[in-house]
Every structure is written in structure tokens, then in C-alpha cells.
Amino acid sequence: MPPLDDRVTGDNAFAHQHTAPVVIETHALQKTYFGKVAVPVLFGIDLCIRAGEFVAIMGQSGSGKSTLLNILGALDVPTGGTVLINGVDIGTLDDDALATLRSEDIGFIFQFHHLLDEYTCLENALLPLIIRHGGVSEAERIRVVHLLERVGLGHRLENHPDAMSGGENQRCAIVRALANAPRIVLADEPTGNLDSRSGQDVFALMREMNREIGVAFVMVTHDDRLAQAADRILLIEDGRIRELPKDARRV
């Protein structure tokens, strides 16, 4: 594959349209964990992500990056403030409605692929559709097979995870995240468990899917080189967030 910089740079037509719909919005978002001692993690986070953007979130370990991502994905509940997904205040939704939102609007990619060993690559990629609809239509199956072929897994459809490489498993996880055609994909250190080359390949694939499909990606990463290739970099420090200006970014 070509060098990383050749694959991920260039204009993203979606990201540069300031009129693109807002898919994620937070206002004064706060999170404190309560135990023997209260531990505040997030302080008044205001955030806006538009359709088709690719946003990297960086910060030191323990800064609240994964906590923020879990709240955006309705996997955790904020202590204060609001989160709107596609204009809907998710704090007003009950458990069933939240489950529907996660199923229909959000895809997840984690550091570990979390594929199920007893299922083939294709079956793993189809799982979100099976969970959502109880089955898979022929049109949906063809679309997911096309995505797997698009990411270089056409020859792995019947392989189980233990017969594929780490990079191949993560590519399958990306397709699984896109199976329900979500408007948002949240990725928590998606390359953190891969070697450098495989990590670059997986990131390039995410960027290509972002451009071709127009889905918004929000990626937590420690990898500065990958972050530099995002449309925007958000830095979390001491529980607060700020955007890294373009003139402060490495060329």
C-alpha cells in the first residue's frame, strides 16, 4: 500500500462544509466518578461534530478521552450537561430507545476487535444487522460482502478470527461498525493493538470509508501521526477540551 501521507491527506468534501448537519453536540458536559472519593473527569465539555468529519481526540492517559467517547456513544451517563445525537437529547431516552439509537445511528470500533471466534468473518460483520432485524436480507448481505471485499477481505469471508491476522480482524471490525449504515462511528484506539504498518493500513481504511460513505468518525488515539491526518484534533487536558489550531499542527 502507498505511504500513509499519500493515502490520508487531501480535502474531505464533507468536513469542509460548515453547513453539514450536526450529528453530535454536547453542552457543559460533566462527568464525576463517585466512590470513597469523588473523582471529576470531565469539566464543561462543549463539542460539535458535523456529518462527514473525521475528528481525532488526544490527551494523556486518564485525561478522560475514553470516558467522553463512551458518553457520546450512550454507553455511559454524564453527571451533568447534555448530549444530542442527530438533534435528540439522549438524556431523555429510556433504555430501549438508547439501545435503538446505538444500533441505528452509531458504530463502534475498539482497540481489540472483539470478533466472536465461533463465527466467520462474514457472520461477524453481519451481527449488527442480525441483532437489529433478527435476520439479514439478501440486499443487506450483498452490501456487507461488498464492504468486506472493498477492505480486502473478500477471500476471508468464511475464515474465523483465529485464522486471520490482527489487521484483518480489525478491518472486519470496521465493516461490522458500518453494517447498519450509521451516521457516526466512534473509534477508541482502533490501531493501538496493531503493529505500526497494520495500524497505518487500518487508519487509512477508516479515512477512505469516511470519505466514500460520508460517515462521521470520532477517533481517540495516542498516535500523533494519525491524528495529524484528521480534519480536526481535539485535545483533552485536565478534563477540558480545546481544538488544536491548524497552525499549531505539524506539517
PLY file of the C-alpha trace (Angstrom):
ply
format ascii 1.0
element vertex 251
property float x
property float y
property float z
element edge 250
property int vertex1
property int vertex2
end_header
0.00 0.00 0.00
1.18 3.62 -0.55
2.72 5.62 2.30
0.32 6.86 4.96
0.59 10.52 3.98
-0.32 9.73 0.37
-3.42 7.87 1.47
-4.97 10.11 4.09
-4.27 13.68 3.04
-6.44 15.80 0.77
-9.75 17.60 1.04
-12.73 15.96 2.67
-15.75 17.45 0.95
-17.98 16.70 3.90
-15.70 18.03 6.62
-15.23 21.40 4.95
-18.91 22.12 4.51
-19.77 24.26 7.51
-23.42 23.76 6.64
-23.23 19.97 7.05
-25.71 18.66 9.64
-24.52 18.41 13.23
-24.53 14.76 14.29
-23.01 15.14 17.79
-23.39 18.11 20.09
-22.62 18.49 23.80
-23.24 21.38 26.16
-21.47 21.81 29.51
-20.84 18.07 29.69
-19.51 16.87 33.03
-18.53 13.52 34.47
-17.55 12.63 38.03
-16.99 9.14 39.36
-18.18 8.68 42.93
-16.61 6.27 45.39
-14.85 6.84 48.65
-13.59 9.98 46.97
-15.30 11.88 44.16
-13.10 11.91 41.05
-14.07 14.57 38.49
-13.03 13.62 34.96
-14.77 15.99 32.55
-15.49 19.66 33.14
-17.99 21.50 30.98
-17.24 19.94 27.59
-18.80 21.79 24.63
-18.44 19.86 21.40
-19.83 19.91 17.86
-19.22 17.20 15.25
-20.68 17.53 11.77
-21.64 14.86 9.27
-18.66 13.52 7.36
-15.97 14.93 9.67
-13.00 12.91 10.83
-12.05 14.12 14.31
-9.16 12.88 16.45
-9.27 13.20 20.24
-5.90 13.21 22.02
-4.72 13.59 25.60
-2.64 11.90 28.26
-3.75 8.65 29.85
-6.50 9.34 32.35
-7.45 12.65 30.74
-10.99 11.46 30.01
-10.77 10.58 26.30
-12.42 7.16 26.57
-14.93 8.46 29.12
-16.00 11.13 26.65
-16.27 8.60 23.83
-18.39 6.28 25.98
-20.75 9.13 26.85
-21.04 10.14 23.18
-21.91 6.53 22.36
-24.58 6.36 25.09
-22.55 3.68 26.89
-22.05 5.90 29.96
-24.13 8.63 31.57
-22.82 12.15 32.22
-23.05 13.72 35.67
-24.20 16.99 34.14
-24.80 18.70 30.81
-26.46 17.41 27.66
-25.59 15.20 24.70
-27.50 15.46 21.43
-27.18 12.80 18.76
-28.72 13.87 15.47
-30.54 16.58 17.39
-32.02 14.23 20.01
-31.20 14.80 23.69
-30.19 11.27 24.67
-30.74 12.09 28.35
-34.48 11.98 27.63
-34.40 8.45 26.19
-35.26 5.26 28.04
-33.12 2.11 27.84
-34.94 0.70 24.81
-34.67 3.97 22.90
-30.97 4.22 23.77
-30.39 0.68 22.53
-32.15 1.58 19.27
-30.04 4.71 18.91
-26.81 2.75 19.43
-27.96 0.16 16.93
-29.14 2.51 14.20
-27.04 5.66 14.44
-23.67 4.69 15.95
-20.96 2.22 15.03
-18.18 1.26 17.46
-14.58 0.24 16.84
-12.41 -0.67 19.82
-8.71 -1.32 20.39
-9.45 -5.05 20.45
-11.62 -6.25 17.59
-13.98 -8.27 19.84
-14.95 -10.60 17.00
-16.67 -13.81 18.07
-14.44 -16.82 17.45
-17.33 -19.16 16.68
-18.47 -17.03 13.73
-16.86 -16.46 10.36
-15.63 -13.10 9.16
-18.86 -12.54 7.21
-21.06 -13.65 10.10
-19.24 -11.31 12.49
-19.73 -8.40 10.08
-23.44 -9.22 9.75
-24.08 -9.42 13.51
-25.35 -5.83 13.95
-27.97 -6.44 11.27
-28.99 -9.76 12.82
-29.31 -8.14 16.25
-31.26 -5.20 14.85
-33.61 -7.04 12.49
-33.48 -10.65 13.61
-32.12 -11.62 10.23
-30.38 -10.32 7.12
-31.96 -9.56 3.77
-30.18 -10.56 0.58
-29.62 -6.89 -0.28
-28.02 -6.28 3.13
-25.84 -9.36 2.81
-24.65 -8.24 -0.63
-23.84 -4.76 0.73
-21.79 -6.16 3.63
-19.98 -8.62 1.35
-19.15 -5.69 -0.93
-17.73 -3.77 2.04
-15.62 -6.77 3.06
-14.34 -7.07 -0.50
-13.68 -3.32 -0.51
-11.43 -3.67 2.57
-9.54 -6.63 1.11
-11.36 -9.42 2.93
-13.24 -10.95 0.01
-11.08 -14.07 0.30
-11.66 -14.30 4.07
-15.47 -14.44 4.20
-15.55 -17.98 5.59
-12.48 -17.66 7.80
-12.79 -17.50 11.58
-10.91 -14.80 13.54
-8.18 -17.18 14.67
-7.34 -17.83 11.01
-6.88 -14.13 10.22
-4.21 -11.60 11.14
-4.73 -8.82 13.67
-5.05 -6.25 10.90
-7.58 -8.40 9.04
-9.65 -8.83 12.20
-9.66 -5.07 12.76
-10.72 -4.47 9.16
-13.60 -6.88 9.74
-14.47 -4.89 12.88
-14.60 -1.72 10.78
-17.06 -3.32 8.38
-19.11 -4.56 11.35
-19.25 -0.96 12.61
-20.54 0.16 9.22
-23.01 -2.71 8.73
-26.04 -0.75 9.92
-25.05 2.28 7.81
-24.63 4.55 10.88
-24.06 8.29 10.62
-21.39 8.16 13.34
-18.51 5.78 14.09
-16.73 6.06 17.44
-13.25 4.51 17.47
-11.33 4.03 20.74
-7.62 3.44 19.99
-8.53 1.37 16.91
-4.87 0.88 15.95
-3.47 0.52 19.47
-3.24 -3.28 19.33
-1.56 -3.43 15.92
1.97 -3.08 14.66
2.88 0.23 13.03
2.26 -0.82 9.42
-1.03 -2.58 10.16
-2.13 0.40 12.23
-1.44 2.77 9.34
-3.34 0.50 6.96
-6.35 0.32 9.28
-6.37 4.09 9.77
-6.13 4.67 6.02
-9.09 2.35 5.56
-11.15 4.28 8.12
-10.27 7.53 6.34
-11.29 6.08 2.98
-14.62 4.89 4.38
-15.13 8.33 5.93
-14.62 9.98 2.54
-16.53 7.49 0.40
-19.53 6.91 2.65
-19.66 10.27 4.45
-19.96 8.79 7.94
-18.50 10.92 10.75
-15.56 9.34 12.60
-14.52 10.33 16.11
-11.25 8.59 16.99
-9.41 8.51 20.31
-5.71 7.95 19.69
-2.26 8.35 21.23
-0.67 8.26 17.78
0.26 11.83 16.82
0.97 10.90 13.23
-2.52 9.52 12.73
-4.11 12.47 14.50
-2.33 14.89 12.17
-4.20 13.32 9.25
-7.63 14.02 10.78
-9.78 17.01 9.81
-9.58 18.32 13.37
-7.68 17.45 16.53
-9.36 17.94 19.90
-7.06 17.90 22.91
-8.32 16.96 26.39
-6.29 18.40 29.25
-7.35 18.36 32.90
-10.89 17.40 31.94
-11.32 20.27 29.50
-11.24 20.23 25.73
-9.82 22.56 23.13
-9.24 22.35 19.42
-5.65 22.32 18.26
-5.27 25.18 15.75
-4.05 24.22 12.30
-1.01 26.49 12.64
0.00 24.52 15.75
-0.21 21.20 13.93
2.78 19.53 12.36
3.05 19.77 8.61
0 1
1 2
2 3
3 4
4 5
5 6
6 7
7 8
8 9
9 10
10 11
11 12
12 13
13 14
14 15
15 16
16 17
17 18
18 19
19 20
20 21
21 22
22 23
23 24
24 25
25 26
26 27
27 28
28 29
29 30
30 31
31 32
32 33
33 34
34 35
35 36
36 37
37 38
38 39
39 40
40 41
41 42
42 43
43 44
44 45
45 46
46 47
47 48
48 49
49 50
50 51
51 52
52 53
53 54
54 55
55 56
56 57
57 58
58 59
59 60
60 61
61 62
62 63
63 64
64 65
65 66
66 67
67 68
68 69
69 70
70 71
71 72
72 73
73 74
74 75
75 76
76 77
77 78
78 79
79 80
80 81
81 82
82 83
83 84
84 85
85 86
86 87
87 88
88 89
89 90
90 91
91 92
92 93
93 94
94 95
95 96
96 97
97 98
98 99
99 100
100 101
101 102
102 103
103 104
104 105
105 106
106 107
107 108
108 109
109 110
110 111
111 112
112 113
113 114
114 115
115 116
116 117
117 118
118 119
119 120
120 121
121 122
122 123
123 124
124 125
125 126
126 127
127 128
128 129
129 130
130 131
131 132
132 133
133 134
134 135
135 136
136 137
137 138
138 139
139 140
140 141
141 142
142 143
143 144
144 145
145 146
146 147
147 148
148 149
149 150
150 151
151 152
152 153
153 154
154 155
155 156
156 157
157 158
158 159
159 160
160 161
161 162
162 163
163 164
164 165
165 166
166 167
167 168
168 169
169 170
170 171
171 172
172 173
173 174
174 175
175 176
176 177
177 178
178 179
179 180
180 181
181 182
182 183
183 184
184 185
185 186
186 187
187 188
188 189
189 190
190 191
191 192
192 193
193 194
194 195
195 196
196 197
197 198
198 199
199 200
200 201
201 202
202 203
203 204
204 205
205 206
206 207
207 208
208 209
209 210
210 211
211 212
212 213
213 214
214 215
215 216
216 217
217 218
218 219
219 220
220 221
221 222
222 223
223 224
224 225
225 226
226 227
227 228
228 229
229 230
230 231
231 232
232 233
233 234
234 235
235 236
236 237
237 238
238 239
239 240
240 241
241 242
242 243
243 244
244 245
245 246
246 247
247 248
248 249
249 250
